[in-house]
């Protein structure tokens, strides 16, 4: 007699006001398997898993655990049941040690020695290298993720939900995490992997489910699935839809190719750093003796593990920071698209035409030309396919993808000489990602010097003509395949990577 599913969701529904987030949604997770959960942004993936983890109560349907009905009212109940969840945005306390974070939520008096021993034992059993005494804010992002996993495993969970776990990892770290998932499942446990990366899903999953509009629209064995079928299910097109297949090739096929220098008529240097350094308010050097150059008509990619200084480097190039040492060359106007559009790029409660005025606002004098700005905003919405009711629409009412297209369109509206973009597709769904990436290519082809950093290395390799890698504040140009770039991200030397501080000495010519 076969064993029942470890987890079974039947007819789950959940509404937020007028929005039906989940509707008659189903999912079956077999013991001993990795189950990939796919879908565009807003499809309901995380909402469904929050129901499983006790963060949300369903409006209808039922949850079964080992074949028996289960009602989970809180994450603590989920953990006691054997269900753990590692969220996309970590929930660790930075000022605490690994052991202290793992012990949070436990019962009784905190015993430091006992907590550290527990972390060491769980980490060793799982094959996850972790220093129990290290403060979390000193750990690289890969180690922080291992801490989140150990925190769940210390509760003896049998089902682990991982929400976009490879989004901020270097390639070798991603490979290690996928291999660990496989081992965890092979031991009789199960993993639900929420991901946008079709390559990751097909590489490690046994089963695949796709949600669209809060409904289950596809479920199958991974071995019987293709990237085209999954993409078609995600966006509502069939396997025969050529657009869906082309999108998959562009977003997934880049992982194996080497960044290549394009031959263009544009050869002038537009953006450059010459032994530039920058330190934060505490005096910590974040960018160290950096030299690099970006030419007109090319996309230069920045690859880095979180905390390597890439965010500060981008702001140096964009003119938001001034170098503490060395020299920065930049044109009069540099467009800048920060990764946190809500905090750094939009006035969420203002109309779009007022948000359009933020472009160049620091250099404006006199009365605002509101009439022309409304007309310009109307043209911008049409040109960049921003779905909004018009220029008076409030920025907050737009979807994340349309907000990103608006910010990018605003920065590109008058064809700047240079554009600096940070995580252009983070949080965007399949179609919005494709639109934003195409806008970057169009800007390059129009002669703009484009710099792109993405925490998704595949996106960097797909977009970039050349790649610079940052590690510990230093920058160098790397020529080679995905593996070479990944090694450089972790600080390893590469045979073709140039020197650690200044690329390859080819800044003046291509």
N, C-alpha and C positions, 0 to 999 in steps of 0.2 A: 504494500500500500504506500503510495507516494505521500510525502509530507505536505501539509498545507503551505500556502504562501506565507512568508514571514510577515509581510504587510500587504493589506488589500484595502483599497479605497473604492467605494461604490457610490456613485451618484452624488458626489460632493458638490455643494453649491455655497457661494458666499457673495454677498452684495455689500458694496460700500456706497450708501446713498443711492444715486441713480445709476451707478456703475455695477454691472453684473460681472464680477471678477472671475468667478468660477461657476460653471453651469453643467450639472450632470457629469462631473469629471471623474474618470476612473484611472486606477493605476494598480498594478500587481507587481510586487517585488518578491522574487524567489530567494530562498536562502542559498548562500554560496555564490551570489552573483553581484556584478556591478550593473546598475540600471541607469542609463543616461536619460536625463529629462531635458528636452530641447524645446525651443520656441522663441519667437521674437519677444522684444521687450513688451511688457503688458500682457503677455499670453497667459499668465497666472502661475508660472512655475514656482516662484518663491512663495506666493500666497498659499499654494497647495501644500508646500512643505512646512509652512508656518502653522497650518492646521494640524499636520502630523506632530509637530514639536510642541503643540500646546500654546502657541502664541496667539492663535486665532481660533474662535469657535465656529464651526460650520453652521450655515443656516439649514442645511439639509444633507441627507446622505449618511453613510456610516463608515467607520474605520474598524478594520479587523486586524488583530495581532495574533499570529499563529492560529488563525481560524476562528478566534473568539472576538465578539464585539468589544470595542475599547473606546472609552471616553477619556480624553486627556485634557485637563483644565489648565495646565501650566507646564513650563519647561522642566521644573523639578520633578513633576510626575512623569514626564517623558523620559527623563534620565533614569528614574527608578525603574521604568518599564524596560529600558534597554535601548532607547532611541536618543542619539546625540546629533547635534547640528553645528557645523562650522560655517559661520555667516561670511558673506562676501567682504564685509567690513568687520575687521577683527573686534572682539569684545574684551580684549585684555586691558589691564590697568598698567600703563607704561612704567610708573614709578615703583611697581612691585616686582619681586623676583618671579622666576618661572614657578618655583614651588608655591609661592604665595598665591599666584594666579590659579594654579591647579586646585589649590585647597579651598578657594572661594566657593561659598555655597555649601560647604560640607558641615557636618554636625560636630558639636563638641568644641573643646578648647584647641587652639592651634598649637601644634607641636612642630617646630621647625625641622628638627632632625628627622622626625617621622615623615613629614611632608616631602622632604628632599629625597629620602629613601624610596618613597612611593613613586615619585617622578622618575628616579633612576631605574627602578624596577620595570615600570610600565614602558618607558622609552626603550630600554634594552630588549624587552620582550617583543616590542613592535619593530625594532630595528630603526628607530628614529633618534638620531644623535641630538642630544639636548643637554645643556648645562643647567641643572636645577637651581644653582645659586646666582645665575646671571639675571641682571635687571632687564626687563622686557625692552625698555627703550634703548638698550645697547645692542639688541639683536637685529641682524638683517631680517628682511621680510620672510625669507624661507624658514628661518628658525622660529619666527613668531607663529607661522602657520603650523609648524610641528608642535609648538606649545598648545595651540588650540586643539589639535588632534589628540595630544596626550591628555589634555584636560577632559575630553570626552571619554577616552579609553580608560581613564582612571575610575570612571563610573561603570566600567564593565558593559559598555553598550554593545549591542549586536547589530544594530543598524545605524550607520553613520551617513548623514546628509551633508554634502559638500557643495556650497554655493559658489560657483565660478572660482574654483580653488587655484587654477593655474594662471589667472589673469595677471598677477604681479610677479611671477616667478621667471627666473632664467631658464633656458631650455633644459639644461641638465637637471635643475631642480624639479621642473615639470615632469621629466622622464622618471625621476626618482619617486615622485608622488604617485604617478600612475602605476608604477611597479608595486609600490606599497599597497595601493587599493586592491590590486590583483591578489597579493598575498593575504590581505585581510579577508577578502571574499572567499578565497580558496580554503580558509580555515573554518568555513561554515557560517560566516557572518554575511552582511550585505552592505552595499554602498549605493546611495542615490547621488548621482553626479549631475548637478545642474551646470550646463556649459553652453556657450555659443560656438565652441570650437568643434566642428564636425570631425576633424581629424582626431582629436582627443577621444571623442565619443566612440568612433569606430575602432580606435586602437585598443581600448580597454574594456568596453562594455560588452555584456552578454545580451542584454535587452535594451531596446530604445523606445521611448514614448515621446511624442510631439504634441504639445498643446498649442492651440490657436484660438484666440478670443475666449479663453477660459474653458474650452472644450478639448477633450481628447480626440485628436483627429488621426493619429497614427500610432500603432504599437506593433512591434515585430522583434524578432531576433536580430541582433546587430549583424551577424554573419550574412543575413539575407537582405540587408539594407545597403543602399549606396548613398553617396553624398548628394547626388541629384534628387533621389527620392526624399531624403530628409529635408533638403532645402525647399523642394516643391511643397511638402507638407507644411513647412514653417510659414511660407508666404502665400499659400493657397494656389500653387501651380502644380501641375502633374509632372511626372518624370519626363514627359516628352517636351516640356516647356524649355526651349533653348535658353531663355533668359536666366532661368533658375540655374541651369548647368553652368552657364558662363559666370554667374556670380560666385558659384562655389569654386570654380577654377581660379578666379582672381583672388579670392580671400583665403583659400586653403592651399593652393598650389604653389604659393610663393615660398613656403617653408623650406623647400629643397633647393631653391636657386640661389646663386650668388648675386649680390648687388653689383650692377654693372654701370660703368661710366657711359652716359649717353653722349653721342656726338651731336652738338648743336652749334649754331652760329654765335651763341652768346658765350663769351669767354671772360668778361670782366668780373672782377671780384666785387661783390656788393656788400657782403657781411664778412667781417674778419675779427678774430682775436689774436693778439700778438703778446704772448706770455702774460696773459691777463689772470688776475686773482681776485677773489671776492671773499670776504669774511662776514659772518653774521654779527648780530648785536652783542653776542657773548665772546666775540673774538675768534670763533672757530672758523678755520678756513674751509669753505665749501667748494670753491673752484680754485684749483692750484696750477699756476703757471701754464694756462691753457692757450694753445695756438691752433687755429683752424680757419678755413676759408670756405665761403659759399659763393658760387658764381651765379650770374643771371641765367635763368632758364634751366635750373636743376633743382631737384629735391635732395636735400641732405638729411639722412636719418640719424637720430641719436638713439642708441641702444644702451640701456643701463638697468641694473637692479635698483629697486627703490632705495633712496638714501645715499646715492652715489654722487649727488651734486648736480644732476641734470636739470632740476627745476630752477636752480639758481643760474645755471649756464644759459638757459633759455631767456631768462629775464635780463641777463647781461646783453644778449644779442638783441633783444627787443627794446632796450633802452629803459627798462623799468628799474634796473639797478645800474650803478656806476662802479667801475672797477676800482679796487683798492690799489692795484699795481698793474703795470702793463698798459696796453692800448686796445681800444675797441673801435673798429671802423663800422659805421652803419649809415645808411642814407637818411634823409630828412624824415621820411615817413616809413615806419615799419608796422605792418599789421600784426596784431597779437591775439591769439585765441587761447585763453587759459583753460585748464582742465575743469575747473569748478566754475561753470558759467553762471550759476545762481549767485555765488559770492563775488565773483570778480569781473563779470562781463555784462550782466543785465540788472536793470531796475525792475524787479519782478512785478511790482504793482503799478508801473507806469506803462502808457501806451507804446506801441512799437515805434511810432515816429519820434518819440522822445528818446527811446533807446538808440535809434539811428543817429541821433545827435551826439551820442557819446564818442563816435569816431572823430578824432581830432579835437575833442572838446577842450583840452588843455590849451590849445592854440587859438581858440575863437575869441573874437572881440566884438563888442557892440550887441545889438538886438538880435535875437534868434529869428531866422527866416522860417517860421513854422509852416507856412504854406508850401514853399519849395521842399521842405523836409517831408511833408506828407506825401507829396508827389513822388519824391525820390524813394520813400519807403514802399509805396505802391509798386514802383518799378522793381525794387529789390525783391519783394515777395514773389513777383512773377518770374524774375530771372533765375532765382535760386529755388524755385518750387517750394516756397514756405507756405504751408497750409494754415492760413489765418483768415479771419473775416475781413480784414483790411488794416490800414495803418493805425486805426484807433484801438485795435484789439490789445488787451492787456497782456504783457509778456508771460505772466504766470499761467494764462489759459492755454498756451501752446504746449504740445507734447515735447518731450525731451529732444527728439530728433529735429523737430521744427525749430526749437530754440537754438540748437546747434547750427542748423543751416542758416538761421537768421544772423547769428553772431559771425559766422564765417563770411556770409554774404556782405555784411556791413564792413568787415575788414578788407574785403576784396573789391568793393564796389567801384573804386576809382583806380584799380590796378596798381597797387603799391609796388615799389621796387623790391621789397622784401616782406616776407610773411613768416612768422614764427607760430607754430601750432603745437599744443600740448595735449596729448591723448585725444585725438580728434574724434574717435568713435566710442569712447568709453560710455557705457550706458545706453548705446544706441542699438536699434534692432537692425536686421539684415538689410532692409531697403534704405534706411537712413544712412547706414554706414557706407553703402555703395555710392550714394549721392554725395556725401561729404568727401570721400576719397576721390571721386571723379572731379569735384571742384578743385581739389588740390592739384591734380594732374593738369587741368585746364589752366590754372594759374601759372604753373611751371611752363607749359607750352606757350603761354603768352609773354614769357620773358621774366617773370617774377622769380627771385631767389627764395626758395621755400626751405624752411627747417622744420622737421617733424620729429617729435618724441612720442613714442607710444610704449606703454607697459607691455603691449602685445608684440613680441619680436616678429611674429609673422607679418604683422601690419607694417612694421618698419622695413622689412626686407621686400615686401611687395611694392611699397611706394618709392623707396629710395633709389637714387642713382649712385650715391656713395654713402657709406656708413661710418660714423664716428662712434666710438664706445667710450663711455665714462665709467671710471672705477676709482673710488676714494678721492674724488675731486679732480682727477687727472683725465685728460681726453687724448685719444689717439685714433687715427684712421685705421680701419681694418678692412682688408680685402680678402674675401674668402667665402666659404659656405656658412650655413646656419650654425654648424658646430664650432667653427672658428670664432664667429661673433659671440656665441654663447660662452666659450672659454674666456674670451677677453672680458666679458661682463663680470666674470668671477675673479678677474685679476690675473689670469694665466697668460703667459706670453704666447704669441702666435707667430708663425714663421713669416707671415706677410703683413703683420700688423703695424709696422713702423715703430717709432719710439713712443714712449709713454706720455710725452708732453706735447708733441706738436705734429701729429699726423706723420706724413711721409716726406715732407719737404717739397710737395708739389703744389703748394698753395697758389702760386702765381700762374700756373699753366695747367691745361687739361689735355 
